[in-house]
């Protein structure tokens, strides 16, 4: 499993070049405690931050985006998960519909709410980090338009997220 501690999390966060108050705001919305999923990869307390750090690491390894962007995209791509899971009576997690549309769009809106600065291509990479999965016809056209403008960050973010998720599921089974 990908190792982390609070000092390492703060080091990753510092590389995003955000104001100090941003880290406290992330803690306040549950960023350090949220799971990465309800029942798949890292469906445990703290799973979100561990998954985000792994996505960041994969983005850094590709050198597809500037270093600061790899940290921003990786650490903030799933912010919505801070709002959409609550602990169930059985100890697992229940999904709660967040007050925003779409997984990636919601994460960008939450970043805005927290005062997190994102460049336009970072926003696009976060919005489309799930790739073309589950898109309707209109959304597919929007996805293609974004891919024409920012193909590298979008494709590599999707790949980094998918790779991290698969690795985490394999580790959970071993």
ChimeraX commands (.cxc) that place a marker at each C-alpha (Angstrom):
marker #1 position 0.00,0.00,0.00 radius 0.5
marker #1 position 1.11,3.57,-0.69 radius 0.5
marker #1 position 2.62,4.97,2.51 radius 0.5
marker #1 position 1.70,8.37,3.89 radius 0.5
marker #1 position 1.72,10.41,7.06 radius 0.5
marker #1 position 0.61,13.93,7.87 radius 0.5
marker #1 position 4.06,15.38,7.13 radius 0.5
marker #1 position 4.08,13.77,3.67 radius 0.5
marker #1 position 0.53,14.96,2.98 radius 0.5
marker #1 position 1.53,18.52,3.93 radius 0.5
marker #1 position 4.59,18.28,1.68 radius 0.5
marker #1 position 2.42,17.25,-1.28 radius 0.5
marker #1 position -0.09,20.00,-0.46 radius 0.5
marker #1 position 2.71,22.63,-0.19 radius 0.5
marker #1 position 3.76,21.78,-3.75 radius 0.5
marker #1 position 0.34,22.95,-4.99 radius 0.5
marker #1 position 1.40,26.53,-4.11 radius 0.5
marker #1 position -1.88,27.41,-2.39 radius 0.5
marker #1 position -2.38,29.74,0.61 radius 0.5
marker #1 position -1.89,28.16,4.06 radius 0.5
marker #1 position -5.57,28.52,4.91 radius 0.5
marker #1 position -6.39,26.14,2.06 radius 0.5
marker #1 position -4.96,23.15,3.91 radius 0.5
marker #1 position -7.10,23.93,6.96 radius 0.5
marker #1 position -10.17,24.27,4.72 radius 0.5
marker #1 position -9.42,20.85,3.20 radius 0.5
marker #1 position -9.18,19.34,6.66 radius 0.5
marker #1 position -12.48,21.01,7.62 radius 0.5
marker #1 position -14.35,19.39,4.70 radius 0.5
marker #1 position -12.95,15.96,5.56 radius 0.5
marker #1 position -10.18,15.59,2.98 radius 0.5
marker #1 position -7.92,13.60,5.31 radius 0.5
marker #1 position -10.70,11.22,6.40 radius 0.5
marker #1 position -12.77,10.64,3.26 radius 0.5
marker #1 position -12.61,7.29,1.44 radius 0.5
marker #1 position -11.56,7.12,-2.21 radius 0.5
marker #1 position -14.67,5.12,-3.05 radius 0.5
marker #1 position -17.71,3.47,-1.52 radius 0.5
marker #1 position -16.68,-0.11,-2.14 radius 0.5
marker #1 position -13.79,-0.28,-4.59 radius 0.5
marker #1 position -10.31,1.28,-4.40 radius 0.5
marker #1 position -9.33,2.53,-0.93 radius 0.5
marker #1 position -12.81,2.43,0.54 radius 0.5
marker #1 position -11.31,3.24,3.93 radius 0.5
marker #1 position -10.92,6.29,6.12 radius 0.5
marker #1 position -8.09,8.34,4.61 radius 0.5
marker #1 position -8.39,6.56,1.27 radius 0.5
marker #1 position -9.02,9.75,-0.70 radius 0.5
marker #1 position -5.79,11.46,0.29 radius 0.5
marker #1 position -3.78,8.27,-0.32 radius 0.5
marker #1 position -5.39,7.83,-3.75 radius 0.5
marker #1 position -4.79,11.50,-4.58 radius 0.5
marker #1 position -1.12,11.22,-3.64 radius 0.5
marker #1 position -0.73,8.16,-5.85 radius 0.5
marker #1 position -2.39,9.93,-8.81 radius 0.5
marker #1 position -0.03,12.85,-8.20 radius 0.5
marker #1 position 2.95,10.51,-8.21 radius 0.5
marker #1 position 1.90,8.97,-11.52 radius 0.5
marker #1 position 1.44,12.42,-13.06 radius 0.5
marker #1 position 4.90,13.45,-11.82 radius 0.5
marker #1 position 6.41,10.32,-13.36 radius 0.5
marker #1 position 4.90,11.08,-16.79 radius 0.5
marker #1 position 6.19,14.66,-16.85 radius 0.5
marker #1 position 3.13,15.39,-18.99 radius 0.5
marker #1 position 2.33,18.58,-17.07 radius 0.5
marker #1 position 4.43,21.05,-15.07 radius 0.5
marker #1 position 5.29,19.82,-11.56 radius 0.5
marker #1 position 2.99,22.27,-9.77 radius 0.5
marker #1 position 0.13,21.20,-12.05 radius 0.5
marker #1 position 0.76,17.51,-11.33 radius 0.5
marker #1 position 0.37,18.30,-7.63 radius 0.5
marker #1 position -2.75,20.42,-8.14 radius 0.5
marker #1 position -4.50,18.01,-10.49 radius 0.5
marker #1 position -3.57,14.92,-8.51 radius 0.5
marker #1 position -4.39,16.27,-5.08 radius 0.5
marker #1 position -7.65,18.01,-6.06 radius 0.5
marker #1 position -9.16,15.77,-8.79 radius 0.5
marker #1 position -11.58,14.03,-6.40 radius 0.5
marker #1 position -12.46,16.79,-3.91 radius 0.5
marker #1 position -16.15,15.96,-4.33 radius 0.5
marker #1 position -15.55,12.75,-2.39 radius 0.5
marker #1 position -15.21,14.86,0.76 radius 0.5
marker #1 position -18.92,15.61,0.45 radius 0.5
marker #1 position -20.40,12.45,-1.03 radius 0.5
marker #1 position -19.58,9.70,1.47 radius 0.5
marker #1 position -20.72,9.24,5.03 radius 0.5
marker #1 position -19.99,6.38,7.40 radius 0.5
marker #1 position -22.81,3.83,7.48 radius 0.5
marker #1 position -24.00,1.95,10.56 radius 0.5
marker #1 position -22.20,-1.19,9.39 radius 0.5
marker #1 position -18.86,0.63,9.27 radius 0.5
marker #1 position -18.73,1.04,5.49 radius 0.5
marker #1 position -19.66,4.12,3.51 radius 0.5
marker #1 position -22.91,5.38,2.00 radius 0.5
marker #1 position -23.12,7.64,-1.03 radius 0.5
marker #1 position -24.70,11.04,-0.45 radius 0.5
marker #1 position -25.57,13.16,-3.50 radius 0.5
marker #1 position -23.35,16.26,-3.38 radius 0.5
marker #1 position -24.91,19.65,-4.16 radius 0.5
marker #1 position -23.03,19.90,-7.48 radius 0.5
marker #1 position -23.40,18.20,-10.88 radius 0.5
marker #1 position -20.83,15.75,-12.20 radius 0.5
marker #1 position -17.86,14.24,-10.42 radius 0.5
marker #1 position -15.11,16.31,-12.08 radius 0.5
marker #1 position -17.13,19.52,-12.33 radius 0.5
marker #1 position -18.05,19.20,-8.67 radius 0.5
marker #1 position -14.40,18.88,-7.68 radius 0.5
marker #1 position -13.51,22.05,-9.61 radius 0.5
marker #1 position -16.43,23.92,-8.00 radius 0.5
marker #1 position -15.33,22.81,-4.53 radius 0.5
marker #1 position -11.79,23.96,-5.33 radius 0.5
marker #1 position -13.26,27.35,-6.29 radius 0.5
marker #1 position -15.27,27.45,-3.05 radius 0.5
marker #1 position -12.05,26.83,-1.09 radius 0.5
marker #1 position -10.14,29.53,-2.96 radius 0.5
marker #1 position -7.86,27.04,-4.71 radius 0.5
marker #1 position -6.28,28.48,-7.84 radius 0.5
marker #1 position -6.37,26.21,-10.90 radius 0.5
marker #1 position -5.14,27.01,-14.39 radius 0.5
marker #1 position -7.67,26.40,-17.20 radius 0.5
marker #1 position -5.93,23.20,-18.36 radius 0.5
marker #1 position -5.81,21.94,-14.74 radius 0.5
marker #1 position -9.55,22.51,-14.48 radius 0.5
marker #1 position -10.12,20.60,-17.72 radius 0.5
marker #1 position -7.94,17.71,-16.54 radius 0.5
marker #1 position -9.95,17.49,-13.30 radius 0.5
marker #1 position -13.33,17.83,-15.05 radius 0.5
marker #1 position -12.51,15.03,-17.49 radius 0.5
marker #1 position -10.32,12.78,-15.29 radius 0.5
marker #1 position -12.85,9.95,-15.64 radius 0.5
marker #1 position -12.38,9.96,-19.42 radius 0.5
marker #1 position -15.36,9.21,-21.64 radius 0.5
marker #1 position -17.05,6.80,-19.20 radius 0.5
marker #1 position -20.79,7.35,-18.97 radius 0.5
marker #1 position -20.98,10.48,-21.12 radius 0.5
marker #1 position -24.11,11.28,-23.06 radius 0.5
marker #1 position -23.90,12.68,-26.61 radius 0.5
marker #1 position -23.69,16.34,-25.55 radius 0.5
marker #1 position -21.08,15.60,-22.89 radius 0.5
marker #1 position -19.05,13.61,-25.43 radius 0.5
marker #1 position -18.92,16.66,-27.69 radius 0.5
marker #1 position -17.75,18.80,-24.74 radius 0.5
marker #1 position -15.13,16.17,-23.87 radius 0.5
marker #1 position -13.85,16.11,-27.46 radius 0.5
marker #1 position -13.64,19.91,-27.53 radius 0.5
marker #1 position -11.57,19.89,-24.34 radius 0.5
marker #1 position -9.36,17.11,-25.73 radius 0.5
marker #1 position -8.66,19.18,-28.84 radius 0.5
marker #1 position -7.51,22.07,-26.65 radius 0.5
marker #1 position -5.70,20.19,-23.83 radius 0.5
marker #1 position -5.11,16.57,-24.92 radius 0.5
marker #1 position -2.02,15.82,-22.84 radius 0.5
marker #1 position -3.21,16.86,-19.36 radius 0.5
marker #1 position -6.64,15.28,-19.86 radius 0.5
marker #1 position -5.40,11.95,-21.22 radius 0.5
marker #1 position -2.55,11.61,-18.74 radius 0.5
marker #1 position -4.75,12.54,-15.78 radius 0.5
marker #1 position -7.29,9.91,-16.79 radius 0.5
marker #1 position -4.49,7.35,-17.17 radius 0.5
marker #1 position -2.91,8.26,-13.81 radius 0.5
marker #1 position -6.26,8.03,-12.01 radius 0.5
marker #1 position -7.14,4.72,-13.63 radius 0.5
marker #1 position -3.70,3.23,-12.94 radius 0.5
marker #1 position -3.83,4.32,-9.29 radius 0.5
marker #1 position -7.32,2.82,-8.87 radius 0.5
marker #1 position -6.31,-0.51,-10.41 radius 0.5
marker #1 position -3.15,-0.70,-8.28 radius 0.5
marker #1 position -5.17,0.01,-5.15 radius 0.5
marker #1 position -7.71,-2.71,-5.96 radius 0.5
marker #1 position -4.93,-5.24,-6.66 radius 0.5
marker #1 position -3.20,-4.34,-3.37 radius 0.5
marker #1 position -6.47,-4.74,-1.48 radius 0.5
marker #1 position -6.82,-8.31,-2.78 radius 0.5
marker #1 position -3.26,-9.32,-1.83 radius 0.5
marker link #1:1,2 radius 0.2
marker link #1:2,3 radius 0.2
marker link #1:3,4 radius 0.2
marker link #1:4,5 radius 0.2
marker link #1:5,6 radius 0.2
marker link #1:6,7 radius 0.2
marker link #1:7,8 radius 0.2
marker link #1:8,9 radius 0.2
marker link #1:9,10 radius 0.2
marker link #1:10,11 radius 0.2
marker link #1:11,12 radius 0.2
marker link #1:12,13 radius 0.2
marker link #1:13,14 radius 0.2
marker link #1:14,15 radius 0.2
marker link #1:15,16 radius 0.2
marker link #1:16,17 radius 0.2
marker link #1:17,18 radius 0.2
marker link #1:18,19 radius 0.2
marker link #1:19,20 radius 0.2
marker link #1:20,21 radius 0.2
marker link #1:21,22 radius 0.2
marker link #1:22,23 radius 0.2
marker link #1:23,24 radius 0.2
marker link #1:24,25 radius 0.2
marker link #1:25,26 radius 0.2
marker link #1:26,27 radius 0.2
marker link #1:27,28 radius 0.2
marker link #1:28,29 radius 0.2
marker link #1:29,30 radius 0.2
marker link #1:30,31 radius 0.2
marker link #1:31,32 radius 0.2
marker link #1:32,33 radius 0.2
marker link #1:33,34 radius 0.2
marker link #1:34,35 radius 0.2
marker link #1:35,36 radius 0.2
marker link #1:36,37 radius 0.2
marker link #1:37,38 radius 0.2
marker link #1:38,39 radius 0.2
marker link #1:39,40 radius 0.2
marker link #1:40,41 radius 0.2
marker link #1:41,42 radius 0.2
marker link #1:42,43 radius 0.2
marker link #1:43,44 radius 0.2
marker link #1:44,45 radius 0.2
marker link #1:45,46 radius 0.2
marker link #1:46,47 radius 0.2
marker link #1:47,48 radius 0.2
marker link #1:48,49 radius 0.2
marker link #1:49,50 radius 0.2
marker link #1:50,51 radius 0.2
marker link #1:51,52 radius 0.2
marker link #1:52,53 radius 0.2
marker link #1:53,54 radius 0.2
marker link #1:54,55 radius 0.2
marker link #1:55,56 radius 0.2
marker link #1:56,57 radius 0.2
marker link #1:57,58 radius 0.2
marker link #1:58,59 radius 0.2
marker link #1:59,60 radius 0.2
marker link #1:60,61 radius 0.2
marker link #1:61,62 radius 0.2
marker link #1:62,63 radius 0.2
marker link #1:63,64 radius 0.2
marker link #1:64,65 radius 0.2
marker link #1:65,66 radius 0.2
marker link #1:66,67 radius 0.2
marker link #1:67,68 radius 0.2
marker link #1:68,69 radius 0.2
marker link #1:69,70 radius 0.2
marker link #1:70,71 radius 0.2
marker link #1:71,72 radius 0.2
marker link #1:72,73 radius 0.2
marker link #1:73,74 radius 0.2
marker link #1:74,75 radius 0.2
marker link #1:75,76 radius 0.2
marker link #1:76,77 radius 0.2
marker link #1:77,78 radius 0.2
marker link #1:78,79 radius 0.2
marker link #1:79,80 radius 0.2
marker link #1:80,81 radius 0.2
marker link #1:81,82 radius 0.2
marker link #1:82,83 radius 0.2
marker link #1:83,84 radius 0.2
marker link #1:84,85 radius 0.2
marker link #1:85,86 radius 0.2
marker link #1:86,87 radius 0.2
marker link #1:87,88 radius 0.2
marker link #1:88,89 radius 0.2
marker link #1:89,90 radius 0.2
marker link #1:90,91 radius 0.2
marker link #1:91,92 radius 0.2
marker link #1:92,93 radius 0.2
marker link #1:93,94 radius 0.2
marker link #1:94,95 radius 0.2
marker link #1:95,96 radius 0.2
marker link #1:96,97 radius 0.2
marker link #1:97,98 radius 0.2
marker link #1:98,99 radius 0.2
marker link #1:99,100 radius 0.2
marker link #1:100,101 radius 0.2
marker link #1:101,102 radius 0.2
marker link #1:102,103 radius 0.2
marker link #1:103,104 radius 0.2
marker link #1:104,105 radius 0.2
marker link #1:105,106 radius 0.2
marker link #1:106,107 radius 0.2
marker link #1:107,108 radius 0.2
marker link #1:108,109 radius 0.2
marker link #1:109,110 radius 0.2
marker link #1:110,111 radius 0.2
marker link #1:111,112 radius 0.2
marker link #1:112,113 radius 0.2
marker link #1:113,114 radius 0.2
marker link #1:114,115 radius 0.2
marker link #1:115,116 radius 0.2
marker link #1:116,117 radius 0.2
marker link #1:117,118 radius 0.2
marker link #1:118,119 radius 0.2
marker link #1:119,120 radius 0.2
marker link #1:120,121 radius 0.2
marker link #1:121,122 radius 0.2
marker link #1:122,123 radius 0.2
marker link #1:123,124 radius 0.2
marker link #1:124,125 radius 0.2
marker link #1:125,126 radius 0.2
marker link #1:126,127 radius 0.2
marker link #1:127,128 radius 0.2
marker link #1:128,129 radius 0.2
marker link #1:129,130 radius 0.2
marker link #1:130,131 radius 0.2
marker link #1:131,132 radius 0.2
marker link #1:132,133 radius 0.2
marker link #1:133,134 radius 0.2
marker link #1:134,135 radius 0.2
marker link #1:135,136 radius 0.2
marker link #1:136,137 radius 0.2
marker link #1:137,138 radius 0.2
marker link #1:138,139 radius 0.2
marker link #1:139,140 radius 0.2
marker link #1:140,141 radius 0.2
marker link #1:141,142 radius 0.2
marker link #1:142,143 radius 0.2
marker link #1:143,144 radius 0.2
marker link #1:144,145 radius 0.2
marker link #1:145,146 radius 0.2
marker link #1:146,147 radius 0.2
marker link #1:147,148 radius 0.2
marker link #1:148,149 radius 0.2
marker link #1:149,150 radius 0.2
marker link #1:150,151 radius 0.2
marker link #1:151,152 radius 0.2
marker link #1:152,153 radius 0.2
marker link #1:153,154 radius 0.2
marker link #1:154,155 radius 0.2
marker link #1:155,156 radius 0.2
marker link #1:156,157 radius 0.2
marker link #1:157,158 radius 0.2
marker link #1:158,159 radius 0.2
marker link #1:159,160 radius 0.2
marker link #1:160,161 radius 0.2
marker link #1:161,162 radius 0.2
marker link #1:162,163 radius 0.2
marker link #1:163,164 radius 0.2
marker link #1:164,165 radius 0.2
marker link #1:165,166 radius 0.2
marker link #1:166,167 radius 0.2
marker link #1:167,168 radius 0.2
marker link #1:168,169 radius 0.2
marker link #1:169,170 radius 0.2
marker link #1:170,171 radius 0.2
marker link #1:171,172 radius 0.2
marker link #1:172,173 radius 0.2
marker link #1:173,174 radius 0.2
view
